[in-house]
């Protein structure tokens, strides 16, 4: 019997709107993932029961995981059904509320009319001391009191509502009004969302939310080209208008030239080694076959940070590059519209000193060491689940396994690397060249200064530590020792 022992019967009752193959797809994916993990554990310990228990301890109950995957896949449909039910109930309640308020107003109007008729009848029965008197003074006094009460009630209600207004300008105080920007303002009470309202900036750059209850709000602002300013927190106080000026981008991020500069003192001279730099991140992940990539960059306008999500259907915005270390040249690495790596023919690559990148700031990339002969099998990266990363701790330098992809510098995605046995004693020392190499490697993983500027040359530096303690098992990096 296959392991783990899960079946379609372990899922919730089948729904009418559920895809017919969903449960089996989840079972296939989960079984494959657990089987791979079991094989890795068996390499460490041949006891199958212990290996299975370690996999369970690492990933959790497979039945619960399958249930969660099914729930994630069906969440949108389930929520849509609940939202429609909630809207129907809300509309019914609103209708009942309108009927009730109308009835109360009708009753109050009847009561007011009766009081006025009684007053008028009393006036008619009393003798009039002066022929020119048109109104009873007592009635006028009572009418004035009632009007005063209504004015006081209106004033008290208006004090609970506060105008919230933003002025949007491009870049700085002298900039043009930013028009067509969409905003969502969400009110919070006790860290819970109460309601949200939307607004669009007009031709003067005014973003007017009208009068809203005082309290704490969070605003998300989006440009017409989908660059976003999020988590802008504001607080209003009773009886006071809230106004703020926000400086916005003047247009879509422009393409600027970027030069990659590789600092590698111990690089092999006789070999053609390339660095594959991938600046993307993963949107969702249920295994290598279901990776979904995205790339975001950001830029600062005054004190605010705006985030732009790249269009992955455009080749120039995919954020994957190949660097020729020997000749210090760069080219975009071919990937498909859905983010998959493709086989690369070296003869078809166009190398240049710079590449065009959308202006903004980028997070540190995932970096691979690729040999020229490995360019033709880059598509294998699409199925890699675990890679080895050089790291160090109190016991020295080690190669540890990490889930693919992960930020950092990977020695190779295709072949294993080992630490030279004769260097183990050197690695235990607190100083020396080995310790410097470990520190340099750790520092290379923390670089986060990848900025593409419009007003100045952009040089992206990649620091590669001296790899003399490392050798491929086949010995192809022996020249680096």
Helices and strands as residue ranges (DSSP letters): G 8-10, H 22-44, H 48-59, H 62-125, H 137-159, E 161-170, E 182-189, E 192-200, E 206-213, E 216-222, E 227-235, E 242-248, E 255-263, E 273-278, E 281-284, G 288-290, E 292-294, E 296-301, E 304-309, G 315-317, E 320-324, E 329-332, G 346-348, E 355-358, E 360-362, E 366-371, G 372-383, E 386-393, E 396-403, E 408-410, E 417-419, G 421-423, H 424-427, H 432-444, E 450-452, E 458-463, E 470-472, G 478-480
